[in-house]
Amino acid sequence: MFGLEIIVIFVVIWWLVLFTVLPFGVQKDDKIVGGNDPGAPKNPMLKKKIILTSIISFFLSIIVSVIKNEIF
């Protein structure tokens, strides 16, 4: 049962961290081409943000799991 709990904790934390990390480093594109959204980022750096999110979530999920097991 411990394996399923840590997976659920990791997934929930991963999504929370992803939505927290997404706005970092976003720059607006100065040259807007017809048909593009003017609010779209120039370089979203998604690969870098997903890797960073996974690393942060890994450590946070371990911390949350240890605290959860100590309390309950």
WOGI-V187243 format. One record per residue. N is the residue number from 0. RES is the residue in one small letter. NEAR is the number of other ideal C-beta (glycine too) atoms within 12 Angstrom. Layout:
n:res:near
N:RES:NEAR
N:RES:NEAR
//
This chain:
n:res:near
0:m:8
1:f:12
2:g:10
3:l:11
4:e:17
5:i:23
6:i:17
7:v:18
8:i:26
9:f:27
10:v:20
11:v:19
12:i:28
13:w:28
14:w:20
15:l:19
16:v:27
17:l:23
18:f:15
19:t:17
20:v:26
21:l:20
22:p:14
23:f:19
24:g:16
25:v:17
26:q:14
27:k:16
28:d:16
29:d:9
30:k:10
31:i:13
32:v:11
33:g:7
34:g:7
35:n:13
36:d:12
37:p:14
38:g:13
39:a:16
40:p:20
41:k:18
42:n:14
43:p:20
44:m:19
45:l:17
46:k:11
47:k:16
48:k:26
49:i:19
50:i:17
51:l:22
52:t:29
53:s:22
54:i:20
55:i:23
56:s:31
57:f:22
58:f:18
59:l:25
60:s:28
61:i:18
62:i:18
63:v:24
64:s:26
65:v:16
66:i:13
67:k:16
68:n:15
69:e:9
70:i:8
71:f:8
//
